[in-house]
């Protein structure tokens, strides 16, 4: 009986924590995270999406130190990307439309596509990523 009450109280507490964190998260904006996997035999992939104020898209891709990466963002309007090294320790690009260079370490790189914060409209984009 005591264990059943404890389990119910734990479930209620967990639900309250989740609801509170969802409210805090929605106030700061949302991010959709997608893992990029290159098709077999390919070194380039194209991702399409749309962002608006309060929303961003994060693309994760695994790459090795010494490989070269090129990132190109095509969009009408105020959309750009930030590029982070594994562990989010260094930023390789900030609010860019194009970046290319040799990767300093192995792991998951994050490309964060974000809109201009002054617009309410949804802005479509195309992101082209090449890793060799």
C-alpha angles and dihedrals in degrees: 000000000000091000091051091053090046091051092049091048090049091051092050092048091049090050091051091050091050093049092048093049091047091055092048091045093050091051091057094044134256134271126201111211120207128179113224114220117180116229113252111283093009130112097186131064133178124214124190128198148135130239136187137182111305093024136087137172121229119200119195122198132173115231138159133241111267095028118119122235130195122192123188124181120195117191140140108234135012107335125130139157139234119209121209132190121233111296090023088262099134135026113223094182135016123200092340135155094199134027135163134170150114115296115241099207144013123258142061116341118200124215110193113198111197137171133232105275094223098068129078096193125097114252120204120215144178120218120197118193126185125184122182 
